[in-house]
Amino acid sequence: MKFFLDANIPYSALEVFEELSLEAIHARYVGLSQAIDKEIMNFAIKNKSILVTKDMGFANILMFPLESHYGIIVLRLPSYFKAHQFVNLLRDFLRSIDAKGLEKAIAIVKIGRYRIKRL
């Protein structure tokens, strides 16, 4: 299982995936730091990766039906969150679930709670 981190995700979030022995790549690594949503999703699909983003647009199942991608994690956090707070919340979320449950699903993560919609 692979994860693709959108450009709006702190680069330091890669350390969480490394700690949990999960493969992840950041948009910055592949020259997609200025990419539009379609390019981001196409890269994630092409690489069979679960997209990790703060962009609520990716939670729209009409635009991104569950069967059209490998999974999406949308993090809805306050704009004032610093990178270390973001990374800690992501770490807590990923530790609290079985990552396999994210395949072909959309997960919305907020402070202290989350919901996962599966195919």
PyRosetta script that sets phi, psi and omega in degrees:
from pyrosetta import init, pose_from_sequence

init()
pose = pose_from_sequence("MKFFLDANIPYSALEVFEELSLEAIHARYVGLSQAIDKEIMNFAIKNKSILVTKDMGFANILMFPLESHYGIIVLRLPSYFKAHQFVNLLRDFLRSIDAKGLEKAIAIVKIGRYRIKRL")
pose.set_psi(1, 134.5)
pose.set_omega(1, -178.6)
pose.set_phi(2, -122.2)
pose.set_psi(2, 155.5)
pose.set_omega(2, 178.0)
pose.set_phi(3, -126.3)
pose.set_psi(3, 142.1)
pose.set_omega(3, 176.9)
pose.set_phi(4, -120.0)
pose.set_psi(4, 118.9)
pose.set_omega(4, -177.5)
pose.set_phi(5, -92.6)
pose.set_psi(5, 121.3)
pose.set_omega(5, 177.9)
pose.set_phi(6, -62.0)
pose.set_psi(6, 160.2)
pose.set_omega(6, -178.6)
pose.set_phi(7, -61.7)
pose.set_psi(7, -23.4)
pose.set_omega(7, -178.9)
pose.set_phi(8, -82.6)
pose.set_psi(8, 2.4)
pose.set_omega(8, 177.3)
pose.set_phi(9, -94.9)
pose.set_psi(9, 133.1)
pose.set_omega(9, 178.9)
pose.set_phi(10, -55.0)
pose.set_psi(10, 135.5)
pose.set_omega(10, 179.7)
pose.set_phi(11, -56.6)
pose.set_psi(11, -33.1)
pose.set_omega(11, -179.2)
pose.set_phi(12, -65.6)
pose.set_psi(12, -13.1)
pose.set_omega(12, 178.3)
pose.set_phi(13, -65.5)
pose.set_psi(13, -20.4)
pose.set_omega(13, 177.8)
pose.set_phi(14, -57.0)
pose.set_psi(14, -31.3)
pose.set_omega(14, -178.4)
pose.set_phi(15, -62.9)
pose.set_psi(15, -31.4)
pose.set_omega(15, 179.0)
pose.set_phi(16, -63.1)
pose.set_psi(16, -46.0)
pose.set_omega(16, -178.7)
pose.set_phi(17, -66.1)
pose.set_psi(17, -39.2)
pose.set_omega(17, 177.4)
pose.set_phi(18, -62.4)
pose.set_psi(18, -44.8)
pose.set_omega(18, 178.8)
pose.set_phi(19, -58.5)
pose.set_psi(19, -36.3)
pose.set_omega(19, -176.4)
pose.set_phi(20, -94.1)
pose.set_psi(20, 9.8)
pose.set_omega(20, -179.9)
pose.set_phi(21, 57.0)
pose.set_psi(21, 40.5)
pose.set_omega(21, 176.5)
pose.set_phi(22, -111.3)
pose.set_psi(22, 136.8)
pose.set_omega(22, -179.2)
pose.set_phi(23, -77.4)
pose.set_psi(23, 130.5)
pose.set_omega(23, -179.9)
pose.set_phi(24, -148.0)
pose.set_psi(24, 150.9)
pose.set_omega(24, 175.7)
pose.set_phi(25, -137.6)
pose.set_psi(25, 146.0)
pose.set_omega(25, -179.4)
pose.set_phi(26, -99.2)
pose.set_psi(26, 147.9)
pose.set_omega(26, 179.2)
pose.set_phi(27, -54.5)
pose.set_psi(27, -32.0)
pose.set_omega(27, -179.9)
pose.set_phi(28, -61.4)
pose.set_psi(28, -35.4)
pose.set_omega(28, -179.4)
pose.set_phi(29, -64.4)
pose.set_psi(29, -29.8)
pose.set_omega(29, -173.3)
pose.set_phi(30, -110.9)
pose.set_psi(30, 17.8)
pose.set_omega(30, 175.6)
pose.set_phi(31, 72.3)
pose.set_psi(31, 25.6)
pose.set_omega(31, -178.6)
pose.set_phi(32, -112.0)
pose.set_psi(32, 25.8)
pose.set_omega(32, -177.8)
pose.set_phi(33, -68.6)
pose.set_psi(33, -19.8)
pose.set_omega(33, 178.0)
pose.set_phi(34, -114.3)
pose.set_psi(34, 14.8)
pose.set_omega(34, -174.1)
pose.set_phi(35, -72.6)
pose.set_psi(35, 153.3)
pose.set_omega(35, 174.2)
pose.set_phi(36, -81.8)
pose.set_psi(36, 165.6)
pose.set_omega(36, -176.2)
pose.set_phi(37, -53.2)
pose.set_psi(37, -43.2)
pose.set_omega(37, -177.5)
pose.set_phi(38, -60.8)
pose.set_psi(38, -41.6)
pose.set_omega(38, 179.1)
pose.set_phi(39, -66.3)
pose.set_psi(39, -39.6)
pose.set_omega(39, 178.5)
pose.set_phi(40, -62.2)
pose.set_psi(40, -49.5)
pose.set_omega(40, -178.8)
pose.set_phi(41, -65.5)
pose.set_psi(41, -40.8)
pose.set_omega(41, 178.8)
pose.set_phi(42, -60.3)
pose.set_psi(42, -40.2)
pose.set_omega(42, 178.1)
pose.set_phi(43, -64.3)
pose.set_psi(43, -44.8)
pose.set_omega(43, 179.9)
pose.set_phi(44, -60.6)
pose.set_psi(44, -43.7)
pose.set_omega(44, -179.9)
pose.set_phi(45, -65.7)
pose.set_psi(45, -48.6)
pose.set_omega(45, -179.1)
pose.set_phi(46, -56.8)
pose.set_psi(46, -35.3)
pose.set_omega(46, -177.8)
pose.set_phi(47, -99.1)
pose.set_psi(47, 11.3)
pose.set_omega(47, 177.1)
pose.set_phi(48, 50.8)
pose.set_psi(48, 49.0)
pose.set_omega(48, -175.2)
pose.set_phi(49, -116.1)
pose.set_psi(49, 150.7)
pose.set_omega(49, 171.9)
pose.set_phi(50, -83.8)
pose.set_psi(50, 126.3)
pose.set_omega(50, -178.8)
pose.set_phi(51, -81.2)
pose.set_psi(51, 133.2)
pose.set_omega(51, 175.4)
pose.set_phi(52, -115.4)
pose.set_psi(52, 121.9)
pose.set_omega(52, -172.7)
pose.set_phi(53, -150.6)
pose.set_psi(53, 165.8)
pose.set_omega(53, 170.3)
pose.set_phi(54, -105.0)
pose.set_psi(54, -2.5)
pose.set_omega(54, -175.3)
pose.set_phi(55, -80.8)
pose.set_psi(55, 107.6)
pose.set_omega(55, -179.0)
pose.set_phi(56, -62.4)
pose.set_psi(56, -19.6)
pose.set_omega(56, 177.8)
pose.set_phi(57, -57.6)
pose.set_psi(57, -30.9)
pose.set_omega(57, -179.9)
pose.set_phi(58, -72.7)
pose.set_psi(58, -12.7)
pose.set_omega(58, 177.9)
pose.set_phi(59, -83.3)
pose.set_psi(59, -5.6)
pose.set_omega(59, -179.8)
pose.set_phi(60, -75.3)
pose.set_psi(60, 106.0)
pose.set_omega(60, -176.5)
pose.set_phi(61, -73.8)
pose.set_psi(61, -11.6)
pose.set_omega(61, 173.0)
pose.set_phi(62, -75.5)
pose.set_psi(62, -38.4)
pose.set_omega(62, 178.8)
pose.set_phi(63, -82.6)
pose.set_psi(63, -33.0)
pose.set_omega(63, -177.7)
pose.set_phi(64, -131.0)
pose.set_psi(64, 73.4)
pose.set_omega(64, -178.8)
pose.set_phi(65, -57.0)
pose.set_psi(65, 147.6)
pose.set_omega(65, -176.3)
pose.set_phi(66, -53.7)
pose.set_psi(66, -36.3)
pose.set_omega(66, -177.0)
pose.set_phi(67, -77.5)
pose.set_psi(67, -6.0)
pose.set_omega(67, -175.2)
pose.set_phi(68, -93.1)
pose.set_psi(68, -3.8)
pose.set_omega(68, -176.2)
pose.set_phi(69, -147.0)
pose.set_psi(69, 178.8)
pose.set_omega(69, -176.8)
pose.set_phi(70, -95.1)
pose.set_psi(70, -6.1)
pose.set_omega(70, 178.9)
pose.set_phi(71, 137.2)
pose.set_psi(71, 153.5)
pose.set_omega(71, -179.1)
pose.set_phi(72, -140.0)
pose.set_psi(72, 134.8)
pose.set_omega(72, 170.5)
pose.set_phi(73, -115.0)
pose.set_psi(73, 118.7)
pose.set_omega(73, 177.3)
pose.set_phi(74, -108.7)
pose.set_psi(74, 122.1)
pose.set_omega(74, -180.0)
pose.set_phi(75, -99.5)
pose.set_psi(75, 113.9)
pose.set_omega(75, 179.3)
pose.set_phi(76, -102.2)
pose.set_psi(76, 92.7)
pose.set_omega(76, -176.0)
pose.set_phi(77, -122.7)
pose.set_psi(77, 155.8)
pose.set_omega(77, 179.1)
pose.set_phi(78, -59.2)
pose.set_psi(78, 146.1)
pose.set_omega(78, -178.9)
pose.set_phi(79, -64.6)
pose.set_psi(79, -22.4)
pose.set_omega(79, -179.1)
pose.set_phi(80, -81.6)
pose.set_psi(80, -4.6)
pose.set_omega(80, 179.8)
pose.set_phi(81, -62.1)
pose.set_psi(81, 132.6)
pose.set_omega(81, 174.4)
pose.set_phi(82, -82.9)
pose.set_psi(82, 163.2)
pose.set_omega(82, -177.7)
pose.set_phi(83, -55.7)
pose.set_psi(83, -42.3)
pose.set_omega(83, -177.9)
pose.set_phi(84, -66.6)
pose.set_psi(84, -33.2)
pose.set_omega(84, 176.8)
pose.set_phi(85, -68.3)
pose.set_psi(85, -42.0)
pose.set_omega(85, 178.1)
pose.set_phi(86, -59.7)
pose.set_psi(86, -49.3)
pose.set_omega(86, -178.9)
pose.set_phi(87, -61.4)
pose.set_psi(87, -41.8)
pose.set_omega(87, 179.3)
pose.set_phi(88, -63.3)
pose.set_psi(88, -41.9)
pose.set_omega(88, 179.1)
pose.set_phi(89, -66.4)
pose.set_psi(89, -42.6)
pose.set_omega(89, 177.5)
pose.set_phi(90, -60.7)
pose.set_psi(90, -43.6)
pose.set_omega(90, 178.5)
pose.set_phi(91, -59.9)
pose.set_psi(91, -48.0)
pose.set_omega(91, 179.9)
pose.set_phi(92, -59.8)
pose.set_psi(92, -43.0)
pose.set_omega(92, 179.3)
pose.set_phi(93, -62.1)
pose.set_psi(93, -52.0)
pose.set_omega(93, -176.4)
pose.set_phi(94, -64.7)
pose.set_psi(94, -30.7)
pose.set_omega(94, 177.1)
pose.set_phi(95, -73.4)
pose.set_psi(95, -25.4)
pose.set_omega(95, -174.6)
pose.set_phi(96, -86.2)
pose.set_psi(96, -7.0)
pose.set_omega(96, -176.1)
pose.set_phi(97, -127.2)
pose.set_psi(97, 167.9)
pose.set_omega(97, 168.8)
pose.set_phi(98, -89.5)
pose.set_psi(98, 114.6)
pose.set_omega(98, -174.8)
pose.set_phi(99, -56.9)
pose.set_psi(99, -27.6)
pose.set_omega(99, 178.6)
pose.set_phi(100, -61.5)
pose.set_psi(100, -26.3)
pose.set_omega(100, 178.5)
pose.set_phi(101, -69.8)
pose.set_psi(101, -7.3)
pose.set_omega(101, 179.0)
pose.set_phi(102, -88.4)
pose.set_psi(102, -13.2)
pose.set_omega(102, -179.5)
pose.set_phi(103, -67.8)
pose.set_psi(103, 132.8)
pose.set_omega(103, -179.8)
pose.set_phi(104, 56.2)
pose.set_psi(104, 40.3)
pose.set_omega(104, -178.8)
pose.set_phi(105, -141.0)
pose.set_psi(105, 163.8)
pose.set_omega(105, 171.2)
pose.set_phi(106, -118.5)
pose.set_psi(106, 123.1)
pose.set_omega(106, 178.1)
pose.set_phi(107, -110.9)
pose.set_psi(107, 128.7)
pose.set_omega(107, 174.6)
pose.set_phi(108, -107.8)
pose.set_psi(108, 119.3)
pose.set_omega(108, -175.5)
pose.set_phi(109, -112.7)
pose.set_psi(109, 127.0)
pose.set_omega(109, 176.8)
pose.set_phi(110, -125.8)
pose.set_psi(110, 174.9)
pose.set_omega(110, 177.6)
pose.set_phi(111, -63.2)
pose.set_psi(111, 119.9)
pose.set_omega(111, 175.1)
pose.set_phi(112, 78.4)
pose.set_psi(112, 0.8)
pose.set_omega(112, 179.4)
pose.set_phi(113, -161.2)
pose.set_psi(113, 164.8)
pose.set_omega(113, 176.2)
pose.set_phi(114, -156.2)
pose.set_psi(114, 162.9)
pose.set_omega(114, 172.4)
pose.set_phi(115, -139.8)
pose.set_psi(115, 145.6)
pose.set_omega(115, -178.1)
pose.set_phi(116, -126.5)
pose.set_psi(116, 126.2)
pose.set_omega(116, 176.8)
pose.set_phi(117, -108.1)
pose.set_psi(117, 121.4)
pose.set_omega(117, -177.5)
pose.set_phi(118, -107.4)
pose.set_psi(118, 159.6)
pose.set_omega(118, 177.6)
pose.set_phi(119, -66.0)
pose.dump_pdb("model.pdb")
